C-alpha cells in the first residue's frame, strides 16, 4: 500500500527545507505592516494594495527558488551576472530610454528593464567571489582591483542619473571590501580625501541634485518646489506624536499633502498614523532582520558566503537608513524605497533575492566545501 502520508510529509519537508523561519517571519511581519500602510496611503479605491499583494507573492516564490541554490552555484553565477549587468549599463548609457530627464531604462523589445537593479545583487556576488578566489594571497592590489570593479558600475548608474541606486550598489560593494579586511587607515584616508574633494564633486552634481542638498539645509527656500517633499513629510511625522492619529486617520496622507505616499514617502504615512511608538516597533523589526542576517553571516563556512551574507544584510540597513533619513529631513531626497514596505515590484523582487541568498547560505552551510 502506498504510504501517501509519508510521501506528503517528505514532500513538505523538502519544500520547507531551505526556509529560515526566523528570517521569514521577521520579513513577513514588516511586509504585513507595509501592506496595511499601502492600503491606507491608497485608500481612494485603486488596486495598488491588491497589486502589491501579487508582487509579494511573486517575490516569495523567487526567494524560495534562490534559497534552493547551493552556494557553489551562486559562485558560478557571479562573473556572468556582473558582466551582463555591466554590458546592460553601457547599453543604457548609449541607447537608453530617457524618462523625466533620466536615462535608466533599456528597451529589449517585449518590455523595458532597469539594469541598475541587477547590479544590486551582482555587485556583492562578484566581489565576494573575487575575494574568495584570492583568499590565500590577498594583497593591496586585490583591493585596488575590487575598487575598480565597484567604481565603474557606480559611475555608470550615477550618470543616468540615479544617485539612490548608485548609493545602494556602492554600499553593497563597499561592505564586501570592508569585510574582506580593508584597513581602517585606508578608510579614514578615503574619507579625508572625499572631504577634500567635496568642492570638485559639487561641480559634478546635476542641478537638481545640488538643489536637493541645498533644500535639505533649508527647505523653506522653495516650499512649493524642491522643498515641498521634505516639509510635508516632516509635518506628517511630527504630527503623529507619541502614539499617532490612528490607522486610516492621517490627515496629511488623506488630504493628499504627502507626495509619493505609497512609495518613497510611505514612512511618513506610517509615522503619522502610528507615531513614535509605531516607529520604534518598525525600527525593532528592522533590527531583528539585520541581526538575523549577521548571525547567518557569522555562521557561514567560507569567505564567499560570509562576505555575501554580510553585504546583503547591511544592504537592508542601507535601504532603511537612507529612506528614513530622507523622509525625516536629515538626508537629501534620493528616491530609495523603504525595504519590504514601499509599493513596487522591482525593488521588492531584488530585496527578496537578498533574503533568498541568506537562506541559501544558511540552509547549505553544512554542505559547503571549505
N, C-alpha and C positions, 0 to 999 in steps of 0.2 A: 504494500500500500504506500502510495506517495505521501511523504511527510510534508504536507502543504504548510503547516505552521512552522516547521523547521526551515523550509525554504524561505518563507516570508521573513523570519527572524534574521537569517543570514543576509537576505537581500537588504533588510532595513539597516543592519549593522554596516554593510558595505556602503550604503547610501550616506550614512552619517559619519563614517569613519574619518573623513578629512576635516570635519567641522570642529572648530574650537568653540565650545558652547559659551564660556565666559566672554570671549571676544564678540561672538554673535549676539548674545543677549544685551551687551552694552550698546552695540551698534543699533540693534532693533529699538532699544529704548530712545536713543537720540532720533532715530527715524520716526518713531511714533510722535514725539514732540514736534518734529519738523512737519509731519503730515497734518497735524492739528493746526499748526501755525499757518501753513499754506492755505488751509481751509478758511481760517479767519481772515487772512490777507486778501483772499479772492472770494469773499462772501457775497459776491454780486451775481451768483448763479452760473458762472462759467464752469468749464470742465477741467480746470487745472488740477484740482485735487485728485480726480479720477485718473488723469494723465500721469500725475506724479506717482500714484499707486502702481500703475503699469510700469513706469520707469524703475520703481523699486523692485518689482517682480523680476524684470529682465536683469537688473544689476545683481540680484541674489543668485540667479541661475549662472551668470558669468562668474561670480565669486566661487560658487561650488565647482565649476569646471576648472578654474585656475587652481583651487585648493587640491585637486586631484593630481596635479602635475608634480612630478618629483623635482627636487632642486637641480639635479643634473640636466633635466630637460629645460629648466629655466635658464641655466647657464648656456646651453646651446642656442637659445633664442636671443641672448644678449646682443651679440655683434650684429646679426641680421636686422633685428628690430631697431637698433641705433642707426645703422646705415640707411634703413628705409625711412626713418624719421628725418634724418639729415637731408636725404635726397628730396623728400617732400617739402621740407622747409625751404630749400633752394628753389624748388619749383614754385612755391608760393611767392618768393621774392621776385621771380622772373615772370610768372604767369598768373599770379593770384588774383582773386576777385576782391575788389575794394568795396566795402560796405561801411557807411558812416565815417569815411575818411581813414579806415583801417584795412589793410590788405592781409587778412588772416585765413581766408578760405581758398580751397582749391577745388575746381570743378572737375570731377572724374567721369562725367557723362551721365550716370544714373542718379548721382547725388553730389552734394558738396561735403567736404571733410575739412577738419581743422587739425592739421598735422602737429601743431604745438601740443595737443593733448597726448599724442603718442609719446612725446619726449618726457612727460611727467613720470612714465614708467620706464621708458627706455634708458633714460639717463642714469638712475641708480642701478639698474641691471648692468649696464655697460661698465660703469666704474667699479662696481663690486666684482664683476668678472675680471677686470683688468688687475685689480689689486690681489685677487685670489691667484691669478696666474703667476704673478711675480712676488708672492708672499715671502718666499725664502731668500729673495735677493733685493728687497726693497731699498732703493736709493733715492736721493733727491731728484734725480732725473725722472723717476716714475711719477712723482708728484707734479712735476712740470708738464709731463705728457697728459696726466689726468686733468690738470687745469685747462690745457688746450682743448681737450675733449669736451669740457664743460663750457668754456667761453664761446666757442663757435656757435652752438645752438642757442645759447643765451643771447648773443648779439643778433642773430637772425630773428629771434622771436621779439626782442625789444625793438627791432627795426620796423616791425609790421605796422604800427606799434602796438604791443600788448605787454605792458610793463607788469601787470598782475601775474600772467602766466610765466613770464620770464623770471620773476622772483621765485615762483614755485619751483620751476625747473632748476634754477640756480641754487635754491636752498637744498633741494634733494641731492644735487651733485656735491655741494659743499659738505653735507652731513656725511656722505660716504668718505670723502677725502679726510675729514676731521677724524672719523672713527678709525680710519686706516693708520692714523698716527701722525697727522700733520702737527709739527711742533708749535707750541704756543708763541714762541718768539716770532715765527713767520706770520701767525695770525695777527699778532699785535703790530708787526711791521706793515702788513697789508692794510690794517685798519688805519694806521697813521698815514700811509700813502694815499688811501682813499680820501681821508680828510683833507690832505694837502691838495689833492686833485679836484676837490669839490667845485671850485670856480670854473675849471675847464669842463667838468661833467655837466655843470649847469648850462653852459652854452650848447651842449649836445642834446639837451632835452627838447622835446616838441613844445610849442607854445602852450598847448592845453595842459601838458604835464607841469610846466612851470607855474601855470595858473592854479593848478590843484595844490601845489605846495604853498603858494602864497595865500590861497584861500584857507588852507589848514591853519596858518598862523592867525589870520583874521577873516573868518567867513563873512563878517558883516560888510566887507568892502564890496561884495557883489551878492547881496541877499536874494536876488531874484534870478541870478545866473549860476555861476560856478559854486557859490556858497550855499545855494538852496538845499542841496542834499544834506550837508553836514548840519545846518541849522535845524531842519525839520527832524532829522534823526535824533539829535541830542535833546530836542524838546520832548520827543516821544519817550526816550529813555528816562529823562529826568521826571517826566510827569507820571511815570509808573510808580514812583515812591517805593516804600518798603515791600509792599505786597501786591502792587499792580492794580489795575482797574477791573480786572476780571476778564475771563475768556469771552471774546466777541464784543467787548466793550471799549476797545481802544478808539478814542476819538480821532487822534492823529491818523490812525490807519483807515478808519471807515469814512472819514471826511476827505480822503484822498490827498492828504498833505505829504505823506511819505512816498518818495519816488522809488521805483523798482522794489516795491514792498514784499513781493513774493520771491525775489532772487537775492541780489546783493545786500539789500537792507532788511532782510527778514528778521535779523536780530533786534532791530528797532521795534518791529511789531510785537515780537515775543516779550521784550523788556517792558513795553507799555502795558501789556496785559497781565504780566506775572511779577513785575517789579524786581527788586533786589533779591528777594527770596528765590524767585524763579531763575534768576541769573546765576546765583550760587549753585543751584541744583544742576544747571546746564554745565557750568564750569567743572563741577564734580564729575559729571558723566564723561566729559572730555578727558579729565584727569585719569579716570579709570581706564578709558580707551588707550591713552598713551602709556599708562603704567603696564597694562596687559601686553601691549606691543613690545615694550622694553624688556619685559620678562621673557617673552618669546625670543627676542634678540640675544639676551644673555645666555639662554639655554641652547642656542643654535650651535651645531657641532663644527662648522667650517667658517673660515674667514668670509667666504662669499655670502653665506646665509646670515652671518652676524651683521655684516655691513648692509646688506639689503634690508633686513628686518629693521635695523636701527634707522636707516634713512627713510623708509616708508612710514615708520611710526612718527618720527619728527616732522615728516611731511604733513601729517594730520595736524600737528601742533602749529605749523606754519600757516596752514589754511585758516584755522580758528583764530589765531593771534592777529593775522592781518585783517580778517573780516571784522572781528570785534573792535579792533583798533581804529579802522577807518570809519565804522558806523558810530563809534563813540567820539570821534573827532580828534584822536591822538595820532592818527596816521593819515596820509593822503588817500583819496579815493582811487583805487586801482582796479576795481572790478574783480574781486576774489570772492567766490561764494562761501557761505558757512557750511562746513562739511556735514553731509547727511541731513541737512535741514533745508537749504535753499532749493527752490524749484529748478528743474533742468535734468535732462537725461545724460548728456555727455559727461559732465563733471561727476555725476553720481556713478556712472559706469567706471570711470577712472578711479574713483575712491574705492569702489568695491573690488576692483582689480588689486588694489593695495591690500585690502582685507584678505582676499584670496591668496596673495603671496605670503602673508603672515601665517595663514592657516596651513599652506603647503609646507612652509619651513617647520612649523610646529608638529604637524602630523607625520612628517617623514624624517624627523630628527634622529631616530634610531637606525635609519636605513642609509644615511649619507656616509659615504666613504671619506674618512679623514685623510 
